[in-house]
């Protein structure tokens, strides 16, 4: 169990120092290729009736379940197999392989880098560039966003990605080791690629969306505790962060992600939510927090600082659980 503590420390430190540079091979890219290939293959083998529109719902959902099962199960098995093969050669090599895999599941530095790129564009008063940069981290349409909406989009992404890219992988590492963290990243990648409520994926991506919601249920509620503690560390109101997370973060339109977003809004004293646009379609999002402070660019720097504090808090709590498990 002490090996898990040192493994987590090494992976977390590497994430803070290295992040996710484009030149570094990343398992998520392999997962993305597997998902795209699997979708093409499964759609080709669907019964002819589905292509005519008859019985499409049942068969498309079944195909989506098959894809999710193969990608998630295959990712977890691959992580176990790689570490086992390396460990058979040498104990240190197995430990290094496990640390490298866990490192790729975390994204603290990358989230900070991408958010600061948006902030720099706003500080330079370059709205077209800011829209391009925020488009790299959000799924909504960005071509019509003004300064306040760009800030809002960035803050909401920081809140949601703190859950998806930091807290949930830590949670599943504690629960199921490196294979668990890698399996979670596969679930999250599936949801990002096919878990949309669009005409193409409303049925095919059903299983991916349901599994992602289920997988994030407990980590999302843990995030309320983490953000409240992080708010205290950063000098913000822990009480308001906690209160807003539970008051505004449980709306059905934003399952799970609403909790860390609302917690961040409460800590910073801003109002998030509003009208978002996806592929030209408007989607109203419930309000989160109170508009005590304006959505100005400095809020991005504050949110990034809060994210770092939440990341550190989550790592310390995960390490504490591992140490208590070892003592038992």
N, C-alpha and C positions, 0 to 999 in steps of 0.2 A: 504493500500500500504506500510505503514511503516513495517507491518508484513512481507511483501516480502523482505524488506531490511534486517531485522534481521534474517529472515529465510535463506537468501543467505549467510549472514555473518557466521551463525552457521554452515551451511553445508560446506562452503569453509574452515573454520577453522578446522573442524573435518577431512576433507580430508588431510589437511597439517599435522595434528598431528597423525592420525590413518592410513591413506592410505587404502590399501586393503589386510589386513592379511588373510591368508587361512582359518582361523577358523571362520571368520565372514560370515554369510549368505549373499549372494549377488543376487539381482534380475536378473543380467545378466546370472547367472548360470541357474536360472529357465527358462529364455528366451531360452537359449541354449537347454535345455531338451525339451521345447515345440516345438522348430524348428525341432529338430531331430525326435521327435515323429510324428509331423505333416507331415514331408516329407515322412516317412515310410508309414503312413496311406494314404496319397494322391497318392503315387505311386501304392499302392495296389488297389485303386479304379479307376485308369485310365482305359479308355475303352480298350478292348483287342487289338484293331487296333494299339494302341500306343505301345504295347508290341511287335508287329510284325514290328514296324518301320514305319507304314503308318499313316500319320497324327499326328505324335508324336510332331512336333513343336507346333502346335496349342494347343493341350491338355496339354502339359507340361508347356507351358507358362501360360495357364489358371490356372493350379494347383498351379504354383508359385505365381500368383496374389492372389489366395485364401489364401495361406499360409501367405503371406505378410500382407494381410488385417486383418486376424485373429490375428496374433502376434502383429502387431503394434496397432490395435484397442483394442485388449484385454489388452495389457500392459498399455495403457493410461487409459482405463476404470478401471483396477485394482488399479492403483495409485490413481485415483479419489475416488474409493469406499473405499479403506483403510483409506485415510485421512478423508473422510466423516464419516465413522463409528467411528473413533477415536474422531473426533470433536464432535460427538453427545454425547460421554461420558463426555468429558471435553475439553474446548478450548485449554488448554495447551497440552493435549494429541494429538489433531489433529495437532498442530504446531510441536510437536516432531516427529510425524509420517512423516509429510511432509519434515522436515529437514533431517530425516534419509534417506528417499527416494532420495532426491536431493543429499545428500552426496555420495550415491552409484553411482551417474551419473558422478562424477568428479574423476580424476585420476592423479593429480599432483604428489603427493608423490610416488605413485606406479611406475609411469614412471621414476622418479628420482632414486628410489631404483633399478629397473631393469637395468637401464643404468649404474649405478655405479657398479653393479655386473660384467658387461662386462668389465668396466674399470679396476677393481681390478684384473681380470684374465689376462688382457693384461699387467698390471704392473708387475705381477708375471711371465710374459713370458710363460704362460700356454695357448698355442693356442687351444688345444683340449677343454679345459674348456671354453675358450672365445667363441668358436663356439657353444658349448652347450647352453651357457647363451644367446647369441644373437639370437639363434633359438627360444627362448621363446618369443621374442618380434617382430620377423619379419616372413613373410610368405615365404621368398625365401629359396632355398637350401643353407646350410651353411657349409657343410662338406669340401668344397675346398677353403674357404675364407682365404686369408692371413691377416696380421695385418691391412694393409690399407683398405682392403675391409670390414673387421669387423668394423672398425671405420666408414667407409662410411655407412654401413647398420644401425649402431646405430644412427648416425646423421640424416639419412633420417627418421628413425622411430620416433625420438624425434620431428622432424618437423611435420610429419603427425599426430602423436598421440597428439600433442598439440592442433591440430584442433579437432580430433575425441573425445579426452578424456577431454578437458577443454573448448575450445572456443565454439564449437557447443552446448554442453549442457547448457552453460551459455546463449547463444543466444536464445535457445528455452525455457529456463526458463523465460526469459524476455518477450518473445512473448506469451507463453501459460502456464506459471506456471509449477508446478511439473509434471502434466500429459504430458506436452509438452516435458520436458527434458527426462522423462521416455520413451516416444514414440520415441524420437530420438535415445536413447540407443538401443531400439528394432530394429530400422532401421539399425543402425551400426552393431549390432550383426548378423542380417540377412545377410548383405553384407559380413561380415567376414566368415560366415559359408557356404553360398550358392551362393554368388555373383561372383563366379569365371568364367573365360572363359575356363573351362575344358569341356571335352566331357559330363560329368555327369550333369553339371550345366549351360551350355551355353544357354539352353532354360528354364530350371526350375528356374534358378536364375536370369533370365532377369529382372523381376520386382524388385527384391531386389537391383540389381546393379543400375537400373535406378532411383529408389527412393532415394538411398543413394547419388547418384550424385546430384540429385535435392535438397535434404535436405542440403547438404553441400555447395551449390553454393554461397549463401550470406555469411555464416560464413567464407568460404575460402577467400573471398575478404576482409572481415573485418580483417582476420589474417595478411594481409599485413600491415595494419595500426598498429596492435598490435605489430608485430615483429619489425617494425621500431622504435616504441616508446621504446620497450624493449631493442633494440640495443643501443639506446641513454643512457638508464639507466645503461647499463653494460659497457659503454665506447667504444662500437664498432661503426661502421659507420651506422647511421640511413639512410643516403642517399643511400649507396650501398645496404643495405637490401631492401629498397623500390624499387630501380631501378632493382635489380635482380629479385625480386618477379614478377614485371610486364613484364620484358624482357624474363625471362626463365621459369616462372611458369605456362604458359598457353598452354603448349603443349598438344595435344589431347590424348597422350598415358598415361598421368598422370593427369586426370581431378581433379581439386580442391586440391588434396594433393600436387601437384607441387608448389602451391603458397607458403604455409608455408615452404616447403623444400627449395625452392629457396631463400626465405627471410632469412632463417637461414644460407644458404650457403653464401649469400651476406654479412651478418653481420660478419661471422667468416672469410671471405676471403678464402674459400675453394671451390673446384670443387666437386659437387655431380653428381649423374647419372652415367651411364655406362651399362655394361652388367650384368644383373641379370639372375639367373637360378631358374626355378620353375618346380619341379618334373622332372628334367632332361631336360627341354626345355629352351633354351636361349631366353631372352626377352631384347632387347636393350632399354635403357631408355635415354632420351635426357639429354645432359649436363646442369648443373645448377651452375652458379657462375664461378669464376675464381680461378685458382690454385695458388693463391698468398702465401698460407701457406700449409704445408704438412698435410696429413691425419694421424696425429700421435695421440696416446692415449690422450694427454692433451686436444685435441679438444672435447672429450666427456664431460670432466668436464666443459669446456666453454659452450658447447651446453646445458648442464643441468642447468647451471647458467642462460643462456638466456631463457630457458624454464620457470624457476621460475619467471623471470621478466615478461615474456609474460603472464603467468598465473595471476600474480598480476595485471598487466595492464588490462587484460580482466575482472577480477573481479571488479576493480575500475570503468571501463567504464560501465559495466552492472549495478553496484550500482548507478552510476550517472544517467543512464536512468530511473531507478526505482524512484529515488528521483525527477527528473524532471517531471515524470508522476504524482507523488503525488502532486507536486506544481501546476500542471495544474488542 
